Amino acid sequence: MNWQWFHRLGSPKWFYEKTTPWLPWLGFSALILLTVGAVWGLGFAPADAKQGNSYRIIFIHVPASFIALAGYYIMAISGAIGLIWRMKLAYMTMKAAAPIGAVFTFVSLVTGAIWGKPTWGTWWEWDARITSMLVLFFLYLGVIALQQSFSSRDAADKTGAVLSLVGTVNIPIIYKSVDWWYSLHQPATLKIVGKSSIDASMAYPLLTMILAFYLFYAWLLLTQTRVEILDRERRSQWVKAILLKPKLQEAA
């Protein structure tokens, strides 16, 4: 098996050059889908029979929760690749993924609280799903803190990767919390396997928003990883050439 493609991924220069044309397409696609999904879900989807219009926050809460969980896996896998194959690009991706994941987890917690007030009569409940999501938020913050607390970049990367991997045990707990423990949080209404309990008129705009959030996340992750590449590789000739290019164009 030819693993050349895999080792190319370890090259910051190769990654930076290959992802440059992706950014406009990802950003534009995410913007279009976010607009369509938001207008469709917030303006045209029918009101829920029990929750009325308060359920509409689902079009932000659910996609943000999906990204919070998937983003943690991306961060942890990047950390594992960095530890095993010592690919510095993997560590850059891990570092870039941490603050993005933390923001999406925070959005999930805040929108969940806003949704919980009219549904449960309280902003916060130490529910199994909510508590494990809060732990996820702290795990993201822990990786960010470790990146800032070491003077050695190598030590910061390795300890951040270890914490990321240890924290993956929390992800299945989040997924299965509503099944394992008594929970106020409703079970999943949108299912890949089995019949979904959400009506199609609500499911389609929700799926549109989920896809939009994934594209937006991909755009953010690529952008932040590229920024991290430029920062860590700033002494290399190819980065110097990129940074000098606008100045040379202005001079011309």
Summary of the structure (lengths in Angstrom):
residues: 252
radius of gyration: 20.5
end to end distance: 48.0
largest distance: 68.2
contacts: 760
relative contact order: 0.16
helix: 79%
strand: 1%
